[in-house]
Amino acid sequence: MKLNSNYWEDRYQNNEIGWNVGEITTPIKEYIDQLEDKTIQILIPGAGNGYEFEYLIHKGFKHSFVVDFASTPLENIKKRMPELDEKQLIHSDFFKLEGQYDLIIEQTFFCAIDPKLRTAYVQKMKSLLKPNGKIVGLLFQFPLTEEGPPFGGSIEEYKNLFENDFNIKTLEAAYNSIKPREGKELFFILLPK
């Protein structure tokens, strides 16, 4: 299975988007609600239908951007938010993305990429962060198998993956997951070394 743009576009076109909960999830919402500086540059990779992005924009975080491999979810965001600057909706391969951000929000993107790309993900994330930036979000906590997406992992695997390039400020079971994901999510905050 090739997890390329055609694969994801087909999933959206055929409405095979079981990860789509139709709104921002509680852990990400509660984190955003604590943010005060509305001038920060925020990126959401693999944003899908972008409910986190929409929430950020409505909260006044005007320097927020989404990137997705598939065009359909970006079109869905544009339909819901026609006032957006199109530059905020980036149709691209995450691994070819340029720029630097203060905050990157991870919500179901990491678990959607081929696990062979996880080391490349770490390096790309590090390159996209400003020196004082951070990555915040959720990782799935269930055994990593060949089946997926979504692909899982464990705290130990994630520590081994991130600890050389990031200071792990938080990596713990999410206490406020939505019902279908209870006990399966880890909330994390990473700071570049």
N, C-alpha and C positions, 0 to 999 in steps of 0.2 A: 504494500500500500504506500503510495506516494502522498505525503501530506503537503501537497503544493497548492497553489492558488485555485486550480481547477477543482481539486478535492473539496476545498472549503466552500467555493462558490456553489458546487453541486449540493452540498449539505444545506446551504441557505435556500437555494432554489427549490429543493425538495422538502423544506421545512423539517429537516432532521437535525434540530438544534435543541436537544434535550437539556443542554446546559443553560439555556436562556430562561431566566426566571421572571423576566418582564419588568424588573425594577432593580435598583441598587440593593446589594445584600447588606445586611446589618453590620458586619465587621468593618467594611469599607466606609459605609455611611458614618458610623460612629468615629472613625479615624478622621474623616474629612471634617466632621463637625468640630473637631478640636483645632483645626488649622486657622490661623489668624491672618497671615500675610497673603493677601489676595493678588500680589504681584508676581508670585513664583511661577516658573515655567513647569508645567506638569505634562507628562506623557503617559498614555495608557496603551501599551502594545497589545495587539491581538484583541482589540476592544469589542469586536462583535457589534451588537446593537447599541452599545455605548451608554448604558444607563448610568454608570459611574460618571462618565463624561458629562452627560446631560445634567446630573446633579451638581457637578462642579460649576458648570456654566451658570446655572440658576442661583448658586450660592455666591456668584461674583468672581470666580476664578477664571478670568477672561483669557489667560495665557495657557489654556489647556489644549492638548492635541491628542488625537487618536491615530493609530496606524493599524491597518488591517490588510491582509493578503487578498481578501475577497472584496469585490465592489458592492455587492448587495447590502451588507450591513452598513456600509458608509452611506449608501443611498437612503437606507431606512432612517439613519440619524438625520440626514439632510431634510427628509420629509417632515420629521418631527420638529426640526429646528431650522426653518428656512432662512433665518436671519444670520446664521453662522457665516464666518469667513471661510471659504472653501479651503484655505491653507491649513485650517485646523483639522481637516479630514485628509489624512495621508494614505493614499493607496499605494502600498509598497511592501516589499519583503522587509521584515524587521531587521534582518541581518545586513541590509544595505542602507539602513537609515543613518542620517548624519545629524549633527547638532548635539547640544548638551542641555540637560534639564535639572531642575532643583529636586524634583520628586518624580519617581516613576511608580505607578500603581500597577501591581501585578494581580490580575483577577482572571483566572482560568487560562491564561496564555501559556505559561510554563508547562502545564499539564497537557497542552494540546500539541506541542512540538515533539518531533521524534526524539526519544531519550538520548540518541547518539549525538544530538546537538546541544546537550545541556552544558558542556564545557564551553562551547562557542557562545551560548546564551550568557553565561557568566561574564565572559570577556566583552561581549557587546554591551551588556548592561553597564559594566564598569566604564566603558568608553563614552556612553551616553549620559553619564552623571557628571554634574559639576563637582568640584572637589569637596564641597560641603553638602552635597546632595544625599538623597537616601532612596532606597527602594522599600516600598511598603506593600503588603498584600497578603494573599493566601496561597498556600500550597496544599495539595491533597495529601492526606496521610492514609494510604492503604498500599498494600504490596505492589511493587513495580513488576508488571508482567509484560508480555508481548502484546496483550490485548489492550486496545485503546485506539484513539484517545477517548476519554482522558487517561493519562498515565499517572501512576501514583509514585510514592516514595516514602521514606521515613526520616525522622529527625536526624538520625545518624548519617544517612546518605546526603541529606541537605547540608549538614555541617561540613562533611568532607568536601562537598562540591564548592561551597562558598567561603570557607574559612581562610583560604590563602589570599583572597582578594578583597574580602569584606570583613568588617567587624560586625559580628552578629549581636545586635542590641537586644533583639527579641526573637525567639523561635519557640512557640508554645502552642498547645491546643487552643483553638479559638473557643471562647466561652459563649459567644453570641452568634454562632452559625445559624443559618436558616434551617428549618426542620429537616429537609431532605439531606442536608450535609452535616448534621450533628455528628460529632465524633470522628469526622473524616477530614477536618481542615486544621491547618496550622497557620496561625497569624505570625507574620515576621516583619522585622525592620532590619535592614542592612545598611551599613555606612561604609563607603569605600575606604580602603587602607591607604 
